[in-house]
């Protein structure tokens, strides 16, 4: 049934970072579904990382893609951030922004919005610099491998963040389940998992390209997390969806969990 699911090679060959950013992360003055969803996600991330509970030395973002919005509040609470992605072109796009290279995507409207949420819109340039300093590495990652970061040697993280990656990378529920177990090895016992996922989506569009998505419900995600040895401390669905021209999702899940201190995660 899932035999047509987008392959890793298709990600390497067909995922256009620029088109993805233009489609989903244009943050102009006119209202759009995409803008509404992004504002909501930024609010949730800001609440999570500014309340002071989710903080520490190292945060690893899994499947960062070409985006930085998910790191804007996190960079206030973690000393070091490691960004990761499967595709070369996404890591290159990200590095372009980190290094302020010509042609980098302009995130400043998004950064200004996050600074406004955090109390001072005028601090946006400072925040951009802080994030650039805090992102120490951009690594290749494959969530389907038992060692998702290959031979890279990192201490176990205090927090794993993953936004819209697992449902794109995993062709079925067992693969999703296994990916969570793979990721668990990167996290300290008791460490946080912050996850953002579209719900019940079967595809998403970037320009003219169609990418598969694993259709998941809130309950399926929570059950998969539990089986992989995570608790779910906060799990909230909003009914928003992206433009119907882009994807068919029904709601978005924002979840904060923790890796259990026991060894549940390595069984089965
Ligand atoms: N985190 C970003 C990008 C999500 S798009 C955001 O919030 O918008 C999905 C991302 O998953 C892409 O960047 C893609 O390259 C990445 N991806 C796909 N398969 C993967 C795999 N097997 N391992 C790690 N990342 C993968």
py3Dmol code that shows the C-alpha trace and the ligand (Angstrom):
import py3Dmol

protein = """\
ATOM      1  CA  UNK A   1       0.000   0.000   0.000  1.00  0.00           C
ATOM      2  CA  UNK A   2       2.806   2.402   0.945  1.00  0.00           C
ATOM      3  CA  UNK A   3       5.019   1.331  -1.959  1.00  0.00           C
ATOM      4  CA  UNK A   4       4.711   4.750  -3.591  1.00  0.00           C
ATOM      5  CA  UNK A   5       5.934   6.571  -0.528  1.00  0.00           C
ATOM      6  CA  UNK A   6       8.530   9.244  -1.354  1.00  0.00           C
ATOM      7  CA  UNK A   7      12.025   7.746  -1.229  1.00  0.00           C
ATOM      8  CA  UNK A   8      15.180   9.195   0.234  1.00  0.00           C
ATOM      9  CA  UNK A   9      16.546   9.623  -3.288  1.00  0.00           C
ATOM     10  CA  UNK A  10      13.500  11.688  -4.192  1.00  0.00           C
ATOM     11  CA  UNK A  11      14.320  13.976  -1.249  1.00  0.00           C
ATOM     12  CA  UNK A  12      17.854  14.391  -2.575  1.00  0.00           C
ATOM     13  CA  UNK A  13      16.707  14.988  -6.145  1.00  0.00           C
ATOM     14  CA  UNK A  14      13.403  16.827  -5.861  1.00  0.00           C
ATOM     15  CA  UNK A  15      13.162  18.764  -2.581  1.00  0.00           C
ATOM     16  CA  UNK A  16      13.680  22.423  -3.444  1.00  0.00           C
ATOM     17  CA  UNK A  17      14.538  24.376  -0.285  1.00  0.00           C
ATOM     18  CA  UNK A  18      13.752  27.739  -1.867  1.00  0.00           C
ATOM     19  CA  UNK A  19      10.341  26.685  -3.134  1.00  0.00           C
ATOM     20  CA  UNK A  20       9.560  25.042   0.215  1.00  0.00           C
ATOM     21  CA  UNK A  21      10.431  28.288   2.015  1.00  0.00           C
ATOM     22  CA  UNK A  22       8.429  30.392  -0.426  1.00  0.00           C
ATOM     23  CA  UNK A  23       5.389  28.108  -0.218  1.00  0.00           C
ATOM     24  CA  UNK A  24       5.252  27.577   3.542  1.00  0.00           C
ATOM     25  CA  UNK A  25       7.307  30.309   5.211  1.00  0.00           C
ATOM     26  CA  UNK A  26       6.486  33.549   3.426  1.00  0.00           C
ATOM     27  CA  UNK A  27       5.543  35.833   6.297  1.00  0.00           C
ATOM     28  CA  UNK A  28       4.219  38.830   4.445  1.00  0.00           C
ATOM     29  CA  UNK A  29       1.655  41.375   5.580  1.00  0.00           C
ATOM     30  CA  UNK A  30      -1.333  39.669   3.947  1.00  0.00           C
ATOM     31  CA  UNK A  31      -3.078  36.894   5.885  1.00  0.00           C
ATOM     32  CA  UNK A  32      -2.701  33.265   4.768  1.00  0.00           C
ATOM     33  CA  UNK A  33      -3.260  29.822   6.208  1.00  0.00           C
ATOM     34  CA  UNK A  34       0.492  29.282   6.228  1.00  0.00           C
ATOM     35  CA  UNK A  35       1.065  32.465   8.196  1.00  0.00           C
ATOM     36  CA  UNK A  36      -1.631  31.570  10.696  1.00  0.00           C
ATOM     37  CA  UNK A  37      -0.142  28.119  11.315  1.00  0.00           C
ATOM     38  CA  UNK A  38       3.374  29.496  11.630  1.00  0.00           C
ATOM     39  CA  UNK A  39       2.267  32.138  14.160  1.00  0.00           C
ATOM     40  CA  UNK A  40       0.609  29.448  16.220  1.00  0.00           C
ATOM     41  CA  UNK A  41       3.684  27.199  16.091  1.00  0.00           C
ATOM     42  CA  UNK A  42       5.950  30.088  17.074  1.00  0.00           C
ATOM     43  CA  UNK A  43       3.705  30.874  20.042  1.00  0.00           C
ATOM     44  CA  UNK A  44       3.798  27.263  21.253  1.00  0.00           C
ATOM     45  CA  UNK A  45       7.583  27.071  20.843  1.00  0.00           C
ATOM     46  CA  UNK A  46       8.019  30.375  22.645  1.00  0.00           C
ATOM     47  CA  UNK A  47       5.833  29.263  25.577  1.00  0.00           C
ATOM     48  CA  UNK A  48       7.707  25.965  25.810  1.00  0.00           C
ATOM     49  CA  UNK A  49      11.202  27.372  25.749  1.00  0.00           C
ATOM     50  CA  UNK A  50      10.577  30.531  27.776  1.00  0.00           C
ATOM     51  CA  UNK A  51       8.777  28.966  30.732  1.00  0.00           C
ATOM     52  CA  UNK A  52      12.187  27.795  31.889  1.00  0.00           C
ATOM     53  CA  UNK A  53      11.539  24.075  32.274  1.00  0.00           C
ATOM     54  CA  UNK A  54      12.820  23.017  28.869  1.00  0.00           C
ATOM     55  CA  UNK A  55      16.409  24.219  28.947  1.00  0.00           C
ATOM     56  CA  UNK A  56      19.918  22.844  29.101  1.00  0.00           C
ATOM     57  CA  UNK A  57      23.248  22.578  27.344  1.00  0.00           C
ATOM     58  CA  UNK A  58      22.510  20.779  24.073  1.00  0.00           C
ATOM     59  CA  UNK A  59      19.488  20.707  21.805  1.00  0.00           C
ATOM     60  CA  UNK A  60      19.501  18.604  18.642  1.00  0.00           C
ATOM     61  CA  UNK A  61      16.972  19.525  15.965  1.00  0.00           C
ATOM     62  CA  UNK A  62      16.094  16.520  13.806  1.00  0.00           C
ATOM     63  CA  UNK A  63      15.189  17.185  10.176  1.00  0.00           C
ATOM     64  CA  UNK A  64      15.810  20.917  10.436  1.00  0.00           C
ATOM     65  CA  UNK A  65      15.298  21.325   6.708  1.00  0.00           C
ATOM     66  CA  UNK A  66      16.053  24.804   5.366  1.00  0.00           C
ATOM     67  CA  UNK A  67      14.192  26.483   8.270  1.00  0.00           C
ATOM     68  CA  UNK A  68      15.236  28.265  11.456  1.00  0.00           C
ATOM     69  CA  UNK A  69      11.863  29.372  12.884  1.00  0.00           C
ATOM     70  CA  UNK A  70      11.812  26.373  15.244  1.00  0.00           C
ATOM     71  CA  UNK A  71      15.115  27.425  16.826  1.00  0.00           C
ATOM     72  CA  UNK A  72      14.323  31.075  17.537  1.00  0.00           C
ATOM     73  CA  UNK A  73      12.984  30.589  21.071  1.00  0.00           C
ATOM     74  CA  UNK A  74      15.087  27.483  21.765  1.00  0.00           C
ATOM     75  CA  UNK A  75      18.308  29.461  21.293  1.00  0.00           C
ATOM     76  CA  UNK A  76      17.492  31.433  24.443  1.00  0.00           C
ATOM     77  CA  UNK A  77      17.357  28.254  26.555  1.00  0.00           C
ATOM     78  CA  UNK A  78      20.141  26.079  25.133  1.00  0.00           C
ATOM     79  CA  UNK A  79      23.846  26.844  24.961  1.00  0.00           C
ATOM     80  CA  UNK A  80      24.485  24.694  21.920  1.00  0.00           C
ATOM     81  CA  UNK A  81      22.251  23.671  19.043  1.00  0.00           C
ATOM     82  CA  UNK A  82      22.994  21.007  16.470  1.00  0.00           C
ATOM     83  CA  UNK A  83      20.901  21.182  13.318  1.00  0.00           C
ATOM     84  CA  UNK A  84      20.483  18.086  11.124  1.00  0.00           C
ATOM     85  CA  UNK A  85      18.905  17.028   7.862  1.00  0.00           C
ATOM     86  CA  UNK A  86      18.985  14.225   5.342  1.00  0.00           C
ATOM     87  CA  UNK A  87      19.297  16.337   2.219  1.00  0.00           C
ATOM     88  CA  UNK A  88      22.442  18.208   1.207  1.00  0.00           C
ATOM     89  CA  UNK A  89      20.549  21.099  -0.361  1.00  0.00           C
ATOM     90  CA  UNK A  90      18.602  21.766   2.846  1.00  0.00           C
ATOM     91  CA  UNK A  91      21.750  21.807   4.938  1.00  0.00           C
ATOM     92  CA  UNK A  92      23.341  24.138   2.373  1.00  0.00           C
ATOM     93  CA  UNK A  93      20.343  26.498   2.460  1.00  0.00           C
ATOM     94  CA  UNK A  94      20.519  26.580   6.247  1.00  0.00           C
ATOM     95  CA  UNK A  95      24.259  27.271   6.227  1.00  0.00           C
ATOM     96  CA  UNK A  96      23.679  30.106   3.751  1.00  0.00           C
ATOM     97  CA  UNK A  97      21.530  31.833   6.383  1.00  0.00           C
ATOM     98  CA  UNK A  98      23.857  30.969   9.265  1.00  0.00           C
ATOM     99  CA  UNK A  99      26.805  32.445   7.389  1.00  0.00           C
ATOM    100  CA  UNK A 100      24.832  35.429   6.050  1.00  0.00           C
ATOM    101  CA  UNK A 101      25.781  34.432   2.526  1.00  0.00           C
ATOM    102  CA  UNK A 102      24.310  36.205  -0.495  1.00  0.00           C
ATOM    103  CA  UNK A 103      20.895  34.857  -1.451  1.00  0.00           C
ATOM    104  CA  UNK A 104      20.060  33.561   2.031  1.00  0.00           C
ATOM    105  CA  UNK A 105      16.357  33.456   2.881  1.00  0.00           C
ATOM    106  CA  UNK A 106      15.105  36.531   4.738  1.00  0.00           C
ATOM    107  CA  UNK A 107      13.755  35.298   8.078  1.00  0.00           C
ATOM    108  CA  UNK A 108      13.623  38.779   9.619  1.00  0.00           C
ATOM    109  CA  UNK A 109       9.788  39.137   9.598  1.00  0.00           C
ATOM    110  CA  UNK A 110       9.544  35.835  11.491  1.00  0.00           C
ATOM    111  CA  UNK A 111      12.362  36.769  13.873  1.00  0.00           C
ATOM    112  CA  UNK A 112      10.658  40.110  14.586  1.00  0.00           C
ATOM    113  CA  UNK A 113       7.403  38.346  15.395  1.00  0.00           C
ATOM    114  CA  UNK A 114       9.154  35.983  17.852  1.00  0.00           C
ATOM    115  CA  UNK A 115      10.938  38.927  19.504  1.00  0.00           C
ATOM    116  CA  UNK A 116       7.569  40.641  19.859  1.00  0.00           C
ATOM    117  CA  UNK A 117       6.207  37.517  21.576  1.00  0.00           C
ATOM    118  CA  UNK A 118       9.216  37.548  23.871  1.00  0.00           C
ATOM    119  CA  UNK A 119       8.720  41.202  24.757  1.00  0.00           C
ATOM    120  CA  UNK A 120      10.907  43.324  22.486  1.00  0.00           C
ATOM    121  CA  UNK A 121      10.529  43.376  18.714  1.00  0.00           C
ATOM    122  CA  UNK A 122      13.577  45.634  18.403  1.00  0.00           C
ATOM    123  CA  UNK A 123      15.914  42.836  19.519  1.00  0.00           C
ATOM    124  CA  UNK A 124      15.499  40.865  16.290  1.00  0.00           C
ATOM    125  CA  UNK A 125      18.998  41.469  14.909  1.00  0.00           C
ATOM    126  CA  UNK A 126      20.495  40.455  18.252  1.00  0.00           C
ATOM    127  CA  UNK A 127      18.463  37.262  18.230  1.00  0.00           C
ATOM    128  CA  UNK A 128      19.605  36.395  14.722  1.00  0.00           C
ATOM    129  CA  UNK A 129      23.200  36.767  15.864  1.00  0.00           C
ATOM    130  CA  UNK A 130      22.576  34.695  18.977  1.00  0.00           C
ATOM    131  CA  UNK A 131      21.090  31.872  16.949  1.00  0.00           C
ATOM    132  CA  UNK A 132      23.999  31.988  14.499  1.00  0.00           C
ATOM    133  CA  UNK A 133      26.416  31.603  17.414  1.00  0.00           C
ATOM    134  CA  UNK A 134      24.436  28.878  19.150  1.00  0.00           C
ATOM    135  CA  UNK A 135      24.152  26.567  16.118  1.00  0.00           C
ATOM    136  CA  UNK A 136      27.470  24.775  16.427  1.00  0.00           C
ATOM    137  CA  UNK A 137      27.069  22.109  13.766  1.00  0.00           C
ATOM    138  CA  UNK A 138      24.870  21.162  10.818  1.00  0.00           C
ATOM    139  CA  UNK A 139      25.000  17.399  10.399  1.00  0.00           C
ATOM    140  CA  UNK A 140      23.638  14.791   8.044  1.00  0.00           C
ATOM    141  CA  UNK A 141      20.907  12.733   9.629  1.00  0.00           C
ATOM    142  CA  UNK A 142      18.790   9.749   8.703  1.00  0.00           C
ATOM    143  CA  UNK A 143      16.056   8.942  11.197  1.00  0.00           C
ATOM    144  CA  UNK A 144      15.627   5.455   9.736  1.00  0.00           C
ATOM    145  CA  UNK A 145      19.126   4.417  10.852  1.00  0.00           C
ATOM    146  CA  UNK A 146      19.844   3.042  14.329  1.00  0.00           C
ATOM    147  CA  UNK A 147      22.504   5.747  14.616  1.00  0.00           C
ATOM    148  CA  UNK A 148      20.678   8.680  12.992  1.00  0.00           C
ATOM    149  CA  UNK A 149      23.792  10.884  13.027  1.00  0.00           C
ATOM    150  CA  UNK A 150      26.125   8.149  11.771  1.00  0.00           C
ATOM    151  CA  UNK A 151      29.600   8.291  13.248  1.00  0.00           C
ATOM    152  CA  UNK A 152      29.277  11.881  14.540  1.00  0.00           C
ATOM    153  CA  UNK A 153      30.070  11.815  18.203  1.00  0.00           C
ATOM    154  CA  UNK A 154      27.903  14.034  20.371  1.00  0.00           C
ATOM    155  CA  UNK A 155      26.963  13.940  24.034  1.00  0.00           C
ATOM    156  CA  UNK A 156      23.376  12.875  24.654  1.00  0.00           C
ATOM    157  CA  UNK A 157      21.173  15.939  24.277  1.00  0.00           C
ATOM    158  CA  UNK A 158      19.010  17.626  26.912  1.00  0.00           C
ATOM    159  CA  UNK A 159      16.340  18.142  24.276  1.00  0.00           C
ATOM    160  CA  UNK A 160      15.403  16.802  20.867  1.00  0.00           C
ATOM    161  CA  UNK A 161      13.266  18.991  18.691  1.00  0.00           C
ATOM    162  CA  UNK A 162      11.634  17.741  15.515  1.00  0.00           C
ATOM    163  CA  UNK A 163       9.187  19.640  13.348  1.00  0.00           C
ATOM    164  CA  UNK A 164       7.357  18.035  10.412  1.00  0.00           C
ATOM    165  CA  UNK A 165      10.131  15.520   9.792  1.00  0.00           C
ATOM    166  CA  UNK A 166       9.084  12.079  11.010  1.00  0.00           C
ATOM    167  CA  UNK A 167       5.772  11.990   9.157  1.00  0.00           C
ATOM    168  CA  UNK A 168       7.674  12.894   5.970  1.00  0.00           C
ATOM    169  CA  UNK A 169      10.517  10.429   6.540  1.00  0.00           C
ATOM    170  CA  UNK A 170       8.606   7.322   7.686  1.00  0.00           C
ATOM    171  CA  UNK A 171       6.566   5.271   5.247  1.00  0.00           C
ATOM    172  CA  UNK A 172       4.472   3.417   7.818  1.00  0.00           C
ATOM    173  CA  UNK A 173       3.740   3.240  11.533  1.00  0.00           C
ATOM    174  CA  UNK A 174       6.387   0.568  12.342  1.00  0.00           C
ATOM    175  CA  UNK A 175       9.031   2.738  10.625  1.00  0.00           C
ATOM    176  CA  UNK A 176       7.799   5.769  12.598  1.00  0.00           C
ATOM    177  CA  UNK A 177       7.954   3.759  15.802  1.00  0.00           C
ATOM    178  CA  UNK A 178      11.480   2.598  15.028  1.00  0.00           C
ATOM    179  CA  UNK A 179      12.582   6.144  14.120  1.00  0.00           C
ATOM    180  CA  UNK A 180      11.493   7.332  17.571  1.00  0.00           C
ATOM    181  CA  UNK A 181      13.569   4.567  19.134  1.00  0.00           C
ATOM    182  CA  UNK A 182      16.528   5.524  16.955  1.00  0.00           C
ATOM    183  CA  UNK A 183      16.214   9.140  18.049  1.00  0.00           C
ATOM    184  CA  UNK A 184      15.901   8.175  21.694  1.00  0.00           C
ATOM    185  CA  UNK A 185      19.557   7.078  21.658  1.00  0.00           C
ATOM    186  CA  UNK A 186      20.528  10.729  21.070  1.00  0.00           C
ATOM    187  CA  UNK A 187      18.696  11.950  24.180  1.00  0.00           C
ATOM    188  CA  UNK A 188      19.600  11.811  27.882  1.00  0.00           C
ATOM    189  CA  UNK A 189      17.237   9.842  30.116  1.00  0.00           C
ATOM    190  CA  UNK A 190      14.773  12.450  31.405  1.00  0.00           C
ATOM    191  CA  UNK A 191      15.535  14.682  28.404  1.00  0.00           C
ATOM    192  CA  UNK A 192      12.807  16.500  26.513  1.00  0.00           C
ATOM    193  CA  UNK A 193      11.295  15.745  23.142  1.00  0.00           C
ATOM    194  CA  UNK A 194       9.470  18.628  21.469  1.00  0.00           C
ATOM    195  CA  UNK A 195       7.515  17.476  18.441  1.00  0.00           C
ATOM    196  CA  UNK A 196       5.423  19.269  15.881  1.00  0.00           C
ATOM    197  CA  UNK A 197       3.460  17.149  13.432  1.00  0.00           C
ATOM    198  CA  UNK A 198       0.739  17.568  10.871  1.00  0.00           C
ATOM    199  CA  UNK A 199      -2.194  15.219  11.433  1.00  0.00           C
ATOM    200  CA  UNK A 200      -3.982  13.006   8.912  1.00  0.00           C
ATOM    201  CA  UNK A 201      -2.002  14.303   5.979  1.00  0.00           C
ATOM    202  CA  UNK A 202      -1.170  12.022   3.059  1.00  0.00           C
ATOM    203  CA  UNK A 203       0.875  14.420   0.954  1.00  0.00           C
ATOM    204  CA  UNK A 204       2.399  17.850   0.723  1.00  0.00           C
ATOM    205  CA  UNK A 205       3.305  19.898  -2.321  1.00  0.00           C
ATOM    206  CA  UNK A 206       6.445  21.901  -2.994  1.00  0.00           C
ATOM    207  CA  UNK A 207       6.152  23.788  -6.270  1.00  0.00           C
ATOM    208  CA  UNK A 208       5.232  21.051  -8.769  1.00  0.00           C
ATOM    209  CA  UNK A 209       6.519  18.181  -6.653  1.00  0.00           C
ATOM    210  CA  UNK A 210       4.349  15.989  -4.471  1.00  0.00           C
ATOM    211  CA  UNK A 211       5.838  14.389  -1.327  1.00  0.00           C
ATOM    212  CA  UNK A 212       4.264  11.633   0.717  1.00  0.00           C
ATOM    213  CA  UNK A 213       3.254  12.049   4.305  1.00  0.00           C
ATOM    214  CA  UNK A 214       2.377   9.337   6.812  1.00  0.00           C
ATOM    215  CA  UNK A 215      -1.206   9.945   7.871  1.00  0.00           C
ATOM    216  CA  UNK A 216      -1.241   9.954  11.677  1.00  0.00           C
ATOM    217  CA  UNK A 217      -3.695  10.767  14.445  1.00  0.00           C
ATOM    218  CA  UNK A 218      -2.833  12.293  17.816  1.00  0.00           C
ATOM    219  CA  UNK A 219      -3.532   8.919  19.443  1.00  0.00           C
ATOM    220  CA  UNK A 220      -1.214   7.043  17.073  1.00  0.00           C
ATOM    221  CA  UNK A 221       1.627   9.465  17.729  1.00  0.00           C
ATOM    222  CA  UNK A 222       1.149   9.294  21.494  1.00  0.00           C
ATOM    223  CA  UNK A 223       1.049   5.475  21.407  1.00  0.00           C
ATOM    224  CA  UNK A 224       4.202   5.346  19.276  1.00  0.00           C
ATOM    225  CA  UNK A 225       5.971   7.645  21.722  1.00  0.00           C
ATOM    226  CA  UNK A 226       4.937   5.534  24.664  1.00  0.00           C
ATOM    227  CA  UNK A 227       6.191   2.360  22.988  1.00  0.00           C
ATOM    228  CA  UNK A 228       9.506   4.061  22.259  1.00  0.00           C
ATOM    229  CA  UNK A 229       9.945   4.961  25.927  1.00  0.00           C
ATOM    230  CA  UNK A 230       8.733   8.549  26.036  1.00  0.00           C
ATOM    231  CA  UNK A 231       6.121  10.138  28.245  1.00  0.00           C
ATOM    232  CA  UNK A 232       3.797  12.725  26.820  1.00  0.00           C
ATOM    233  CA  UNK A 233       3.589  15.688  29.183  1.00  0.00           C
ATOM    234  CA  UNK A 234       1.728  18.100  26.951  1.00  0.00           C
ATOM    235  CA  UNK A 235      -0.164  17.209  23.806  1.00  0.00           C
ATOM    236  CA  UNK A 236      -2.271  19.778  22.059  1.00  0.00           C
ATOM    237  CA  UNK A 237      -4.057  19.744  18.719  1.00  0.00           C
ATOM    238  CA  UNK A 238      -5.106  22.847  16.881  1.00  0.00           C
ATOM    239  CA  UNK A 239      -7.649  22.500  14.092  1.00  0.00           C
ATOM    240  CA  UNK A 240      -5.678  24.691  11.646  1.00  0.00           C
ATOM    241  CA  UNK A 241      -4.706  23.434   8.249  1.00  0.00           C
ATOM    242  CA  UNK A 242      -2.464  24.651   5.470  1.00  0.00           C
ATOM    243  CA  UNK A 243      -3.829  25.823   2.118  1.00  0.00           C
ATOM    244  CA  UNK A 244      -5.629  22.947   0.421  1.00  0.00           C
ATOM    245  CA  UNK A 245      -3.400  23.481  -2.625  1.00  0.00           C
ATOM    246  CA  UNK A 246      -0.389  22.473  -0.507  1.00  0.00           C
ATOM    247  CA  UNK A 247      -1.495  19.676   1.773  1.00  0.00           C
ATOM    248  CA  UNK A 248      -4.529  17.814   3.111  1.00  0.00           C
ATOM    249  CA  UNK A 249      -3.768  17.908   6.837  1.00  0.00           C
ATOM    250  CA  UNK A 250      -6.454  18.011   9.505  1.00  0.00           C
ATOM    251  CA  UNK A 251      -4.943  19.839  12.408  1.00  0.00           C
ATOM    252  CA  UNK A 252      -1.492  20.124  13.877  1.00  0.00           C
ATOM    253  CA  UNK A 253      -0.102  18.433  16.978  1.00  0.00           C
ATOM    254  CA  UNK A 254       2.285  20.136  19.371  1.00  0.00           C
ATOM    255  CA  UNK A 255       3.708  17.724  21.899  1.00  0.00           C
ATOM    256  CA  UNK A 256       6.250  17.909  24.708  1.00  0.00           C
ATOM    257  CA  UNK A 257       7.425  14.581  26.092  1.00  0.00           C
ATOM    258  CA  UNK A 258      10.320  13.143  28.050  1.00  0.00           C
ATOM    259  CA  UNK A 259      12.516  10.117  27.668  1.00  0.00           C
ATOM    260  CA  UNK A 260      11.801   7.747  30.526  1.00  0.00           C
ATOM    261  CA  UNK A 261      14.643   6.988  32.902  1.00  0.00           C
ATOM    262  CA  UNK A 262      14.153   3.253  32.472  1.00  0.00           C
ATOM    263  CA  UNK A 263      15.330   1.133  29.557  1.00  0.00           C
ATOM    264  CA  UNK A 264      11.856   0.674  28.024  1.00  0.00           C
ATOM    265  CA  UNK A 265      13.109   2.381  24.876  1.00  0.00           C
ATOM    266  CA  UNK A 266      15.527  -0.377  23.943  1.00  0.00           C
ATOM    267  CA  UNK A 267      13.131  -3.303  24.193  1.00  0.00           C
ATOM    268  CA  UNK A 268      11.502  -4.912  21.157  1.00  0.00           C
TER     269      UNK A 268
END
"""
ligand_1 = """\
26
LIG
N 11.794 21.003 10.024
C 11.426 21.762 8.846
C 11.434 20.884 7.574
C 10.362 19.827 7.487
S 10.247 19.140 5.828
C 10.106 22.459 9.067
O 9.614 22.498 10.191
O 9.563 23.031 8.113
C 10.751 17.480 6.098
C 12.251 17.364 6.288
O 12.561 16.007 6.589
C 13.064 17.717 5.037
O 14.015 18.684 5.362
C 13.721 16.402 4.634
O 14.987 16.565 4.039
C 13.795 15.695 5.969
N 13.921 14.226 5.853
C 13.309 13.402 4.966
N 13.686 12.118 5.171
C 14.550 12.140 6.231
C 15.272 11.126 6.921
N 15.179 9.834 6.583
N 16.039 11.508 7.976
C 16.130 12.814 8.336
N 15.469 13.809 7.716
C 14.691 13.480 6.675
"""
view = py3Dmol.view(width=600, height=400)
view.addModel(protein, "pdb")
view.setStyle({"model": 0}, {"cartoon": {"style": "trace"}})
view.addModel(ligand_1, "xyz")
view.setStyle({"model": 1}, {"stick": {}})
view.zoomTo()
view.show()
